[in-house]
Structures are given as C-alpha cells and as structure tokens.
Amino acid sequence: MANTQGPQGNHDPAGSTQMFRAFVDEGGPQSRRQAPASSGPRIGVIVGVIAAVAIVAAVAWLALK
C-alpha cells in the first residue's frame, strides 16, 4: 500500500484517512444494500412458526387418532 498524507501533510502509514473517506463515500449505497438483509430473519421466523404449527397439529392429530 502506498504511503498517503493527510490534509495537513501528516504521514498516514496505514492509509486510514483514505479508508475512512472511502467508507463515508459509500454510506449511501451501503444503507440501500442492507434493506433486503432485514427480510432474512423475518423469513426465518415465519418458516419457524409454520413448522411449529405443523408439528403441533401432527402431534394433536396422532393423539386424537
């Protein structure tokens, strides 16, 4: 990685200023990418509830048979 210098000319060997600026510049698209990820846990909860209802229904049906 090339050595970078901050706005005041301070030596920044890790390039953290450049990485920070890239992180801030990507803030807008990052928030849009996270929107579909929030539906992931919701789908898992729905599938879990449906599976639990199916298991309880199967147990009740076997108990009453």
Wavefront OBJ file of the C-alpha trace (Angstrom):
o trace
v 0.000 0.000 0.000
v 1.352 3.446 -0.880
v 2.100 5.936 1.856
v -0.551 8.635 1.997
v -0.559 12.030 3.590
v -3.453 13.728 5.335
v -4.695 17.224 4.506
v -2.145 18.854 6.871
v 0.725 16.815 5.442
v 0.875 14.384 8.378
v 2.214 10.978 7.453
v -0.538 8.301 7.467
v 1.311 4.952 7.034
v -1.811 2.805 7.296
v -3.828 4.901 4.861
v -6.626 5.121 7.419
v -7.711 8.552 6.192
v -8.183 7.193 2.684
v -10.073 4.168 4.020
v -12.282 6.403 6.154
v -13.117 8.630 3.204
v -13.997 5.581 1.098
v -16.222 4.321 3.922
v -18.005 7.678 4.217
v -18.428 7.968 0.445
v -20.062 4.511 0.338
v -22.505 5.367 3.154
v -25.472 5.987 0.806
v -25.342 2.756 -1.226
v -24.479 0.757 1.928
v -27.810 1.646 3.551
v -29.688 0.541 0.433
v -27.875 -2.795 0.391
v -28.886 -3.551 3.980
v -32.647 -3.267 3.317
v -33.063 -6.765 1.767
v -30.960 -8.311 4.549
v -33.583 -7.322 7.127
v -36.118 -9.614 5.425
v -33.840 -12.631 6.028
v -34.546 -13.074 9.755
v -38.226 -12.313 9.169
v -38.478 -15.187 6.680
v -36.781 -17.487 9.177
v -39.298 -16.567 11.882
v -42.228 -17.185 9.541
v -40.855 -20.576 8.495
v -40.231 -21.477 12.153
v -43.779 -20.566 13.169
v -45.253 -22.568 10.284
v -43.091 -25.566 11.202
v -44.107 -25.309 14.876
v -47.813 -25.154 13.963
v -47.405 -28.151 11.656
v -45.663 -30.178 14.392
v -48.307 -29.300 16.987
v -51.066 -30.185 14.514
v -49.399 -33.531 13.718
v -48.995 -34.384 17.409
v -52.598 -33.431 18.150
v -53.834 -35.470 15.192
v -51.853 -38.518 16.334
v -53.077 -38.105 19.934
v -56.735 -37.947 18.893
v -56.494 -40.781 16.386
l 1 2 3 4 5 6 7 8 9 10 11 12 13 14 15 16 17 18 19 20 21 22 23 24 25 26 27 28 29 30 31 32 33 34 35 36 37 38 39 40 41 42 43 44 45 46 47 48 49 50 51 52 53 54 55 56 57 58 59 60 61 62 63 64 65
